[in-house]
Structure formats: structure tokens, C-alpha cells
Amino acid sequence: MESGISEDIVKVKYGKIQLLVKRSELFVFYATFITNEYYRLKIRPRDTVLDFGANIGDFTMKAAKQLNGTGRVIAVEPNHKNVELLKRNIELNHINNVEIYEYAVTDKNGYSYLQGDSVGATVIEDNSKTKVKTITIGDLLSQLNNPTNLVIKMDIEGGEKYAFENTKFINDIREISIELHGKENIRNISMILSKHNFIINEYTIYDEIKNTLKSIILHPLDFIRCERSTGHIAIKGLIGAIRGANPVPAIGGNELMLIYAYRRR
């Protein structure tokens, strides 16, 4: 075991990116790098990329590498333990264009409470839970000097309905990929984006199969090493998908949906 890495943390690699991941949450790495859930986001030099629900920085690292030292990535994550691992991943990958905001994105500035300590942690009004700072997207953008032409990835475990309470920020978005939790969010936020002249595409099981095969071809040795250390997560999922099972709950479900939206020209 490498110095500084605990037993519940594993180091994985894909291409030029290395990532320290909680052993129990290796699916986070697979979702971002192997099934490539956010592949439709077209990150360009000098973009401002907002990663809402940055977790340990899987998408943050990928976006920062795509910017190749230009632009900026704003990683927003309320869980302090995740933020500490995110910082280590930034150092591990020698990245210097990431800014971290330790907040939960919601409909008000102040404080709320975080239930859970995993990738599925949610913000609730229960003062027996972990207290975290909250911020609205509008006020966050004000702190960032109101950048425009934004690229957004959002996975905030149901909190998206509060993040979209004030929709003024939508006017500055070029494209967004968002995991929608619950029928209400799937219906309402899709409707909001459509009304703001966005075209919406859903991430499907066909995207998952296509992206997994492409990832295997691009970096076969990295893929084999990861599979050996994780009990062949991807291969099992791919076989299940081919057989018609649904290994990724955000695909084709009634309560979870991953969408990509870009502004109609």
C-alpha cells in the first residue's frame, strides 16, 4: 500500500488521470471514466466549468485536464471528507485551475444539514445531522464575477429542485448535464430547460454500452488493472446491459434520469 493511502481508499488510473477513490464507491470512477456519463459535454479552452456535487473530484479532474491549463473548474461539494479527498486528487494530478467551494447548492444562503456520508448524501432540515454551508447558484456566480457561457455538471441527489428555484442563471448556461432525482424533478426541470430554449437528450443504456466498449479500446491496460482490483465491475455491468438488465439506475428509470441539454441555436 502506498504511503498516505488508507485501506478504504484505492488509487485507480485512466489515461493521464489518477484518482484516489473510496473503495466502497468505485462505481463513481466507472461512471465518469468507463461508461463516460458526461461525454456529451463539449468543454472548450477558457470555459468556466461548474461541478455541482463534485464529490472526490472525478469529473473535476476530467474537466480540468480537458481545459489543459486554461479556463477554470469550480468544484462545489458540501461534504468535508469528500473535499479533503478532492484536494488530494488535485495534488496527485498536478492541476492548478480548480477552485473549491465547500457548499451545498440550494435555494438560500446560510446553513443546512447533510444526511449521510457517502456519494448519495442529501441536504435536509434536521439539526441532528452534519451542519453545512449553503449557497444559491446566483450568489455563487456573483462571487465568480458572473462568468457566462457556462458548462455545468450537476449531481446533487434531489437538491436540483432547490437549485432551480431561481432560474436567472440558466441564461448564462451553454450546456448542462444533470442527474435528475424523482419524478417531480424529471418533469419540472426538463420543462424549465425546454422553456429556456434547450434541446434535451437522455443518457441511455445504448450510450453506456457504446462508451464502455470505447473506453476499453482506448486504455485497455488501465481498464484491466481496474477490473482486477474491483471484481470486474464493468464487465459484469456490460453483460447485464446486453442481457437487458439495467446496471445503472440513472438509465431509463422513473425516479432517476441523466440528461444533457444544450442551447438551441
C-alpha positions in Angstrom: 0.0 0.0 0.0 1.3 3.4 -0.9 2.2 5.9 1.9 -0.7 8.1 2.8 -3.4 5.8 1.4 -5.7 4.1 3.9 -7.2 0.7 3.5 -10.6 2.1 2.4 -9.0 4.2 -0.3 -7.8 2.8 -3.7 -5.8 4.5 -6.4 -7.1 4.0 -9.9 -5.9 5.3 -13.3 -7.4 6.1 -16.6 -5.2 7.6 -19.3 -3.4 10.5 -17.7 -5.7 10.8 -14.7 -5.1 9.1 -11.4 -7.8 9.1 -8.8 -8.0 8.3 -5.1 -11.4 6.7 -4.6 -13.3 5.3 -1.6 -13.2 1.5 -2.1 -16.9 1.3 -1.5 -17.6 3.9 -4.1 -15.5 2.7 -7.1 -18.7 2.9 -9.2 -18.1 6.7 -9.2 -14.9 6.2 -11.1 -16.5 3.8 -13.6 -19.5 6.2 -14.2 -17.2 9.1 -15.1 -14.4 7.3 -16.9 -15.6 4.0 -18.2 -19.3 4.5 -19.0 -18.4 8.2 -19.5 -21.7 9.6 -18.4 -20.9 13.2 -19.2 -19.4 12.5 -22.6 -21.7 14.9 -24.4 -20.4 18.0 -22.6 -18.1 19.8 -25.0 -15.6 21.5 -22.8 -13.6 24.2 -24.7 -10.4 26.1 -23.8 -11.1 29.0 -21.4 -14.5 27.7 -20.4 -15.9 28.0 -16.9 -17.0 24.6 -15.8 -19.2 24.2 -12.7 -19.2 20.8 -11.0 -22.1 20.8 -8.6 -21.8 17.7 -6.4 -18.1 17.4 -7.1 -17.7 14.5 -4.6 -14.0 13.4 -4.6 -13.3 15.2 -7.9 -13.7 12.5 -10.6 -15.4 14.8 -13.1 -13.5 17.8 -11.8 -10.2 16.1 -12.8 -11.5 15.2 -16.2 -12.8 18.7 -16.9 -9.6 20.3 -15.7 -7.5 18.1 -18.0 -9.7 18.9 -21.0 -9.2 22.6 -20.3 -5.4 21.9 -20.5 -4.5 24.7 -18.1 -6.9 27.3 -19.4 -10.3 28.4 -18.0 -11.4 27.3 -14.6 -13.3 24.5 -12.9 -15.4 25.4 -9.9 -15.9 22.3 -7.7 -18.8 22.7 -5.3 -19.1 20.0 -2.6 -20.6 20.2 0.9 -19.1 17.0 2.4 -15.8 17.9 4.2 -14.4 14.4 3.9 -15.0 14.4 0.2 -13.4 17.9 -0.1 -10.3 16.6 1.6 -10.0 13.7 -0.9 -10.8 16.1 -3.7 -7.8 18.3 -2.7 -5.5 15.2 -2.7 -6.7 14.3 -6.2 -5.9 17.8 -7.4 -2.4 17.5 -6.0 -2.0 14.0 -7.4 -2.8 15.2 -10.9 -0.8 18.5 -10.7 -3.8 20.6 -11.5 -3.9 24.4 -10.9 -7.1 25.6 -12.5 -9.6 24.2 -9.9 -11.4 26.3 -7.2 -13.2 24.5 -4.4 -16.3 25.8 -2.7 -17.4 23.8 0.3 -21.1 24.5 0.0 -24.4 22.7 -0.7 -26.2 24.4 -3.6 -29.8 25.2 -2.6 -32.4 28.0 -2.7 -30.9 30.1 0.1 -27.6 31.2 1.6 -26.8 30.1 5.1 -26.7 26.7 6.7 -28.4 23.4 6.4 -27.7 19.7 7.3 -26.2 16.8 5.4 -27.7 13.3 5.8 -25.2 10.5 5.1 -21.5 10.4 4.4 -21.4 8.7 1.0 -21.9 9.7 -2.6 -25.7 9.7 -2.0 -25.7 12.2 0.9 -28.6 14.7 0.8 -29.3 18.1 2.4 -32.2 18.1 4.8 -33.6 20.2 7.6 -32.6 18.1 10.6 -30.2 19.7 13.1 -29.1 16.3 14.4 -27.1 15.8 11.1 -23.9 17.4 9.9 -24.1 21.2 9.5 -23.0 22.5 6.1 -22.9 25.9 4.4 -25.4 26.6 1.6 -25.4 29.0 -1.3 -27.6 29.7 -4.3 -26.2 29.4 -7.8 -26.9 33.1 -8.4 -24.8 34.2 -5.5 -22.0 31.7 -6.3 -21.9 33.2 -9.8 -21.7 36.7 -8.3 -18.7 35.6 -6.3 -17.1 34.3 -9.5 -17.7 37.7 -11.2 -20.7 36.4 -13.2 -19.0 34.3 -15.9 -21.0 33.5 -19.0 -21.0 30.6 -21.5 -21.1 28.1 -18.6 -20.7 24.4 -18.8 -22.4 22.6 -15.9 -22.4 19.1 -14.4 -24.9 18.7 -11.6 -25.5 15.7 -9.4 -26.8 16.9 -6.0 -29.1 14.0 -5.0 -32.5 15.6 -5.3 -31.4 19.1 -4.4 -31.7 20.2 -8.0 -35.3 21.4 -7.4 -33.9 23.9 -4.9 -31.0 24.9 -7.1 -33.5 25.7 -9.9 -35.8 27.8 -7.6 -34.4 31.0 -9.2 -33.8 30.3 -12.9 -32.0 33.5 -13.8 -28.6 31.7 -14.0 -29.9 29.5 -16.8 -29.5 32.4 -19.3 -25.7 32.1 -18.9 -25.5 28.3 -19.5 -24.2 26.9 -22.8 -24.8 23.3 -21.9 -25.6 21.2 -18.8 -25.5 17.5 -17.8 -27.7 16.8 -14.8 -28.8 13.7 -12.9 -32.5 14.2 -12.0 -33.9 12.5 -8.9 -37.6 11.8 -8.6 -40.5 12.2 -11.0 -41.1 15.8 -10.0 -37.6 16.9 -10.8 -37.6 14.9 -14.1 -40.8 16.6 -15.2 -40.2 20.1 -13.9 -36.6 20.7 -14.6 -36.8 19.2 -18.1 -39.7 21.6 -18.7 -37.8 24.6 -17.4 -34.8 23.8 -19.7 -37.1 23.4 -22.7 -38.8 26.7 -22.0 -35.3 28.3 -21.9 -34.7 27.1 -25.5 -32.6 24.0 -24.6 -32.6 20.7 -26.5 -32.6 17.8 -24.2 -31.0 14.3 -24.7 -31.3 11.4 -22.3 -28.3 9.2 -21.4 -29.4 5.7 -22.4 -28.3 2.1 -22.0 -27.0 2.2 -25.6 -24.7 5.1 -24.6 -23.5 3.0 -21.7 -22.6 0.1 -23.9 -21.0 2.2 -26.6 -19.0 4.2 -24.1 -17.8 1.2 -22.1 -16.5 -0.5 -25.3 -14.8 2.7 -26.4 -13.1 3.1 -23.0 -11.8 -0.4 -23.1 -10.3 0.1 -26.5 -8.7 3.5 -25.7 -7.0 2.4 -22.4 -7.0 -1.4 -22.3 -4.3 -1.9 -19.6 -5.8 0.7 -17.3 -9.2 -1.0 -17.7 -7.8 -4.5 -17.0 -6.0 -3.2 -13.8 -9.2 -1.6 -12.5 -11.2 -4.7 -13.3 -8.8 -6.9 -11.4 -8.9 -4.7 -8.3 -12.7 -4.2 -8.3 -14.0 -7.7 -9.1 -14.8 -6.9 -12.7 -17.5 -4.3 -12.1 -17.6 -3.1 -15.7 -17.6 -6.5 -17.4 -20.5 -7.7 -15.2 -22.4 -4.5 -15.8 -21.9 -4.7 -19.6 -23.0 -8.4 -19.7 -26.1 -7.4 -17.7 -26.8 -4.5 -20.1 -26.6 -6.7 -23.1 -29.0 -9.2 -21.5 -31.5 -6.3 -20.9 -30.8 -5.7 -17.3 -30.2 -2.2 -16.0 -26.9 -1.9 -14.2 -27.0 1.9 -14.0 -30.1 3.2 -12.1 -30.0 6.6 -13.8 -30.7 5.0 -17.1 -34.3 4.6 -18.2 -35.9 4.7 -14.8 -38.9 6.5 -13.5 -37.2 8.0 -10.5 -33.7 8.7 -11.9 -32.7 10.2 -15.2 -29.4 11.6 -16.6 -29.9 14.3 -19.2 -27.7 16.5 -21.3 -29.1 19.8 -22.6 -27.6 22.4 -24.9 -29.0 25.8 -26.1 -30.8 25.8 -29.4 -29.1 28.0 -31.9 
